[in-house]
Amino acid sequence: VGTKTLTLFGRKKAGLGPERWKALGNGHRRIQKDPGCAECLAHHCRNDFSCLKMIAPDEVFGLLLELLKT
């Protein structure tokens, strides 16, 4: 439908990350941080979901503003 999206990804595990679940088409944005986990255990995270906590609200807001301008 032509709607651009911003997606926040935490998981790096094969089959659960952006390579499988990214938005299709052009103009979409994503944010994914790498806290250096050796293994992603998804719902049983041993690192207090730091991959998601590393994403700053200001970063999300800034990217959303960029999407709105295009």
PyMOL commands that set and color helices and strands:
alter all, ss='L'
color gray80, all
select helices_A, chain A and resi 18-21+42-44+50-53+57-69
alter helices_A, ss='H'
color red, helices_A
select strands_A, chain A and resi 6-9+29-32
alter strands_A, ss='S'
color yellow, strands_A
deselect
rebuild
show_as cartoon
